[in-house]
């Protein structure tokens, strides 16, 4: 893939991932606000798991963790 194609594919992938992540975050938010499943015994366990997973995401947040080369190789594998 050429650099221009990689840049375009990367931008498209970023937007797609952002959309998917934001939809999931909204669903989790709705479930928490509405107390979805709050009558079950596993509700506290679920909240704790989500809290820990979000801590991991925030602690490991790195803007440069995936290089353009790795993204390019990802797209090459799909061809």
N, C-alpha and C positions, 0 to 999 in steps of 0.2 A: 504494500500500500504506500502511496505517496504521502508526504507530510500533510498536504492539504486534505486528503481523504481521511487521514488519521484524526486531524483536528476536527473535521466535520462530524466524523463518527463519534469522537469523544464528547463533543458538545451535545449530540443527540442522546448519547448514553447517559450523560450527566442529567439532562432534563428528564429523561424517562425514570431514572433512579430517584431523583428528587420527588417526582410525582408519586411514585410508589411508596416511598418512605413517608411522605406527608399524609397520604391516605391512611396508612397504617397507624401513624401517630394520632390522627383524628379519631380513628376507630377505638384505639386504646383510651384516649381522652374521654370519648363518649361512654365507654364501658365503665370507666372509673367514676365519672360524674353521675351517671345514672345508677351506679351501684350494681351493674350487671353481674350477676352471679354472687352477690353479697350474702345470699342466704346459704350458700354452700360452705362446707368446712374448709375447702381449699382456697377460698377467696383471699385470706391473709397470705397464704403461701404464694399465690399468684402475684399479689401486689409486691411482695418481697422479691420475687424472681424478676419482675419487671424493673424494680428499683435497682437491683444489682446489675442487671444487664445494661441499663441506661448509664449507670456509673462507669461500667467498662467502656462503653462507647465514648463517653466524654473524656475519660482518662486516656484513651488511646487515640484520640482524634489527631490525625496528622494530615495536613493538606497535601503534602508531597509524598504520601506513602505509596502511591501508584504512579510510576513514571509513564510518560507518553510511550516509551518503548514497550512496556508491559501491556498497555492498552492496545497498542498496535498489534502485538502478538496475539492478544485475545481475539481481535477481529480477523486476523489471518487464519486462526484455527477454525472459524465459522465458515470460511469459504470452501 
